[in-house]
Amino acid sequence: MILPLALNLLASLSNVTAPQPSVPPLLDDLQHRAVRFFWEHSNPHNGFTKDRARNSDAAPPNNIASSASVGFALSAYVIGTERHWLDRTQALNRTRITLKNLMTTWPHQKGWLYHFVDYNTGVRAWKCEASTIDTSICFAGVIVAEQYWKDPQITKDAEAFAKRMDWNFVVKDGGLLPESTTVSMGWHPESGFINARWNNWDELKMIYVQGYGFSDMSTDGWAKIERPYVNYKGIEMLAGGPLFMHEMSESFYDFKGLRDPLGYNYWVESRNAALGNRQYCIDNPKHFAAYGPNFWGLSACDVPDGYAARGAPGYIDDDGTITPTSAVAAIQFAPDLAISFAKTIRKEHPEAWGRYGFPNGYNPSKNWVDSDVIGIDLGMMLTAVENFRSGLIARLSMSNPKIRRGFSRLGFKLGADDVLQAK
């Protein structure tokens, strides 16, 4: 199949180094601290990365590793090597160890990794599911590692990882849904498939890009995904209040300038979601402390009484808690606004800072600063800043022929940006 023009251009330019936009020292420091998290909280013996850690020198809250966190760790080793924060030989060896143990130790169901395991033993934790989205995030990191290192052992394990993933199993629910063309959210050994599918607009883009690229699954499911639309103060966007829904897939894959056959430019949708999120915080209808032009970022995060998916607009779930890393991760879509946010919160809220940078959640209205950071949120911020600076992670991801095949089968073509300008 002939690749769309945009993807042909991307393939031919994948090794070209473009001028890098400058970022303030604060963002460089944030990246460095995120790389430190992934290095310090990945087991040197098996490569498994903790789901979360204290944002200090205190001991982590548990010994639970996350398959998604491993995917971001693999990308962090690449960034750390390129930025000279990690020793190249050590980063390569850690990557080899990680890939080896993903294939031999981390439990799975037909290639779909369990969400959480014990950091030391790899034993399934919390009776968690074999998760399609978390495996997809891990797989994205595996692809980045293979494209960057071009190491024979890493390539061998990466290819085995891809081959082991049974896409038909999660599309057809093991044969229970023979007509299905959408992907299940996961599977439990105790109860079977989760009664939910990736068929409503959220962070699902990466799953279908990978599935269409690495398998021959029907592409009919893409058009069946529900795409509810919302207009907030003249900003039109795909609904989905938490910012991470518009940033997770973009950690690895570049949708800028591309439109699918349905007419959507998902880079524009993500940008407008960030603008809408910020505008809601400027309006601040619930009158929370600190909200304004440089204090926004409603997303899934720790909150004072647990964990929740805060968000707006699209649907409103707001208790005054923001996720600082999500506002920074919007740098790919609204760089001036993301940089201004980072500078402001660092200057005006010094309590919201620690060993790994900003905390996962922060709520000035309740005088609450999260004690933890979470790997996937640090990972989204880390890769977003790097993609803005150099395009490295997106370039590595999209130089993979199977990923380009996925974009091609999705029918992406060059399209106007139609960017709604920030006020």
C-alpha positions, -999 to +999 in steps of 0.1 A: +000+000+000+013+035-009+018+057+021+000+090+023+022+119+013+027+131+048+039+098+060+062+094+030+077+128+038+081+118+075+099+086+065+123+104+042+130+131+068+132+108+099+170+112+101+171+149+095+179+170+125+157+202+125+166+233+145+156+228+181+134+254+198+149+266+230+132+259+263+138+277+296+162+259+321+132+250+342+118+226+315+153+211+310+154+205+348+119+190+347+130+165+320+162+157+339+142+150+371+118+128+352+146+108+338+160+104+373+127+090+385+127+063+358+163+054+364+161+053+402+128+035+403+134+008+377+147-024+391+183-029+378+179-066+379+147-070+358+140-035+344+106-032+360+095+004+368+075+014+398+041+029+392+047+057+416+072+071+441+075+097+468+085+131+455+113+132+480+140+109+493+114+089+513+108+053+505+081+046+478+046+037+490+048+002+477+067-022+455+043-022+426+055-019+390+033-007+361+036-020+325+028+015+312+055+030+334+080+005+318+071+019+284+079+054+295+111+042+312+124+028+279+118+062+263+134+080+292+166+060+287+167+072+252+161+109+262+186+106+291+212+092+267+207+119+241+208+147+268+239+131+284+222+126+317+227+088+315+257+068+306+251+053+272+264+018+280+244+017+312+212+028+295+217+002+268+223-026+293+192-015+313+171-016+281+184-051+272+175-063+307+140-047+305+132-063+271+145-097+282+123-097+313+092-084+296+095-115+275+104-140+302+091-127+336+062-102+332+030-123+332+007-119+302-024-133+285-017-139+248+008-111+248-012-086+268+006-076+299-009-075+333-013-039+345+006-042+378+032-067+391+055-070+421+086-048+414+110-076+424+093-108+415+071-099+385+041-117+402+007-102+392-005-077+418-039-066+431-058-092+409-053-067+381-063-071+345-043-079+314-046-044+301-047-034+264-039+003+270-011-004+294+004-030+271+000-005+242+020+022+262+047-004+270+048-015+234+052+021+223+083+023+245+096-010+231+093+004+196+112+036+206+139+015+222+143-007+191+144+022+167+170+041+188+194+014+199+194-009+168+209-035+190+205-071+178+192-084+212+168-056+217+155-059+181+151-097+186+131-092+218+111-063+204+100-083+174+091-112+197+070-089+219+051-076+188+046-111+174+033-124+208+004-098+209-028-116+198-049-087+184-077-111+173-081-122+210-088-086+222-109-076+192-131-107+191-130-113+229-115-147+224-142-156+199-172-145+220-178-115+198-170-127+162-184-095+146-165-070+168-141-046+152-132-026+184-107-035+211-116-047+246-101-028+276-087-060+291-091-095+305-092-110+340-084-147+346-112-147+373-140-132+352-129-130+315-131-099+294-138-065+308-173-052+299-160-021+283-143-014+250-121+012+234-150+028+214-155+062+230-130+090+224-101+091+248-065+080+248-073+051+224-055+064+193-023+046+200-040+012+203-055+014+169-024+028+152-005-002+166-032-027+159-037-017+123+000-016+117+011-048+133-019-069+124-045-073+097-074-065+120-103-048+102-102-010+102-139-007+104-137-001+142-121+034+137-153+050+123-174+033+150-156+051+178-180+077+193-166+112+190-188+135+211-182+172+204-183+202+228-182+239+222-168+258+252-166+296+248-162+292+211-135+266+214-147+234+196-131+201+206-137+164+210-151+159+245-130+142+271-123+164+301-091+151+315-061+164+296-043+130+296-068+117+271-054+142+246-017+137+255-011+100+260-010+088+223+007+121+214+036+111+237+047+088+209+028+096+177+027+128+157-007+137+143+002+173+134-009+182+099-028+150+093-065+143+088-082+110+089-110+100+065-136+114+089-120+148+086-105+151+120-071+167+127-063+153+161-034+176+168-059+205+166-084+186+188-057+182+214-047+218+212-082+229+216-088+206+245-058+223+263-072+257+255-106+247+267-092+232+299-073+265+306-103+287+298-124+267+322-098+274+349-098+311+340-136+312+343-133+292+376-170+287+382-165+270+415-141+298+428-111+276+437-079+291+449-051+300+424-071+291+392-064+314+363-044+319+331-013+303+346-030+278+368-048+250+350-044+214+340-074+192+351-066+156+345-065+122+361-044+124+392-041+119+430-066+141+448-069+149+486-092+119+492-078+094+467-075+092+429-099+107+403-101+118+367-107+155+371-115+174+339-132+201+319-148+209+296-167+180+280-177+169+314-170+188+346-152+170+375-134+196+395-125+198+432-097+224+429-070+198+421-047+202+391-021+179+375+009+201+368+026+176+345-005+176+322-004+214+318+034+211+309+027+182+285+005+206+265+037+222+253+034+202+220+001+221+213+004+254+232+040+260+240+038+296+253+009+287+276+026+255+289+059+273+296+041+302+313+023+278+335+055+260+345+073+292+353+044+306+373+037+276+394+074+272+402+077+308+413+044+313+431+039+278+445+073+267+458+057+241+480+046+222+449+081+209+441+103+179+450+130+155+439+112+147+407+097+181+400+061+190+403+038+166+423+012+145+407-016+165+422-019+199+438-049+216+455-042+251+470-079+254+481-073+225+505-036+233+512-028+199+499+003+189+480+006+153+468+035+134+483+038+113+452+047+114+415+033+088+390+053+073+362+028+077+334+023+114+341+060+121+344+064+101+312+038+121+293+055+153+304+090+141+296+082+129+261+060+159+253+088+183+262+113+163+241+090+161+212+087+199+213+124+203+216+137+178+191+109+156+179+130+126+190+104+102+204+078+109+178+104+106+150+117+073+164+081+060+168+070+070+133+101+058+116+089+022+124+075+007+092+046-010+110+036+022+127+036+040+093+015+011+080-010+017+108-013+054+099-017+044+063-045+019+070-062+046+090-062+067+059-044+097+073-035+124+048-022+159+048-047+185+060-049+221+071-042+227+107-072+251+113-057+260+147-079+280+170-054+307+182-049+311+219-062+344+233 
